[in-house]
Amino acid sequence: MHDSRSIVDYIESAIDRHPFCSCGVGMAPVEHDGALYLECRTHDEEKRGVIARISAVFGHDRRLLMAAEDMAA
């Protein structure tokens, strides 16, 4: 199991490497289905409608930081 400090260090390092989306908005760590992602902060704002969800997928960055099976380990 990962200790919480190493996960925090890992997240901070990822944000330092990729602080902004290609759209210019900041990136944030987010959990989806047990996996940890670094994604554009606009993803949450844009999840309201179908067209917005499509634009969120194609218009903003999302990077997998840690797969679900690695989070459980």
Helices and strands as residue ranges (DSSP letters): H 4-17, E 27-32, E 35-40, H 42-46, H 50-59, E 62-66, H 68-72
